[in-house]
Amino acid sequence: MLKPMTMVAIGFYVLAFLLYFFSFLGGFSIGLYVLLPTIFVLLMGIAVNLGLYKKQKYYVVPISTSIVICGITYPLWRFLVHNVDDAYIFLPFIFFV
């Protein structure tokens, strides 16, 4: 039996994959904008795996890590949108095209 926090992390990873897939389906219209929440959800799953959300009483850690994750996500998304070709961003799905 998996721990509850591990199940939450797996849920974040599944949601990130689904958002990534919908981002691929959106392609050149809104696909790159859907990539922003994909990165955010993936980083939230990593934060859960690292154990940053162990205590339910303390709200400082989740709020501060969310702010840090937002601070990392937007520049990463901006770099991907402006400097990396879509073919490389969606490389795992290139075989379905």
N, C-alpha and C positions, 0 to 999 in steps of 0.2 A: 504494500500500500504506500502510495506516495504522500509526502507531507503536503499540507494545504498550501503552503507558499510555493512549493514546486508546481502544484497544479495551476496556481495563479500565473506563474512564470510561463508554463506551457500554453496557457490561454493567451498571454500576451504574444508569444511567438506565433501561434496559429493566426491570431488577428493580424499581426504584422505581415505574415505570408499572404493572407487574403487581401489585405490592402495593397500589397505589392502586385498581386495578380490583377486586381481591378485597375491599378495604375497602368499596368501593361495593356489591358484592354482599352483604357482611355487613350493610350498612345500619345498622339501628337496634339490632342485637344486639351483635356484636363489632366492627363496622366501624370505630368510632372508636378502638378499641384497636389495630387493624391499621394505623391511620394513623400511629402513633408510629414503627414501623420504616420506614415509607415516607419520612417526613421525614428520618430518620437516613441511609438509603441514598442519598437525593437529595443530601444535604449531603456525604456521602462521595464521590460522583461529582464534585461541584463541587471538593472538595479535590484530587482526582486531576487534574482539568483545570487547576487553578491550579498544579500542579507541586509540591505539598507532599510527595509521596512519590517523589521522584526517586532517592534513594540507598537501596539495599537494606540496607546495613550498619547504618545508624543507625536505632534503634528509638525514639528520643526523639520525633522529629517525628510519626510515626504515632500513638504513644500519646497525646501531648499534644493533637494535633488531634482525636483520637477523644474525649478527655475534654471538650474545648471544644465539639465537635459535640453530645455528650450534654447538656452544659449549656445549649445553645441549643435542642435538640430538645424537651426535656420542657416548658419554659415555653411554647413555641410550640404544642405539642400541647394543653396545658392550656387555653391561650387559645382555641384552635379548638373544643375540646369544650364549654367552658362558655359562650362568648360568641357563637359563630357558629353559625347554623342549618345543619343538614345539607344543606339544599337549596343553600346557597352553597358548602359544602365540596366537594360532588360536582357542581358546576355543569356541567362538560363532559359528564356522562352523563345530564343531565336529559332529553335528547331520547329516551332509550331506555326511559324509564319509561312 
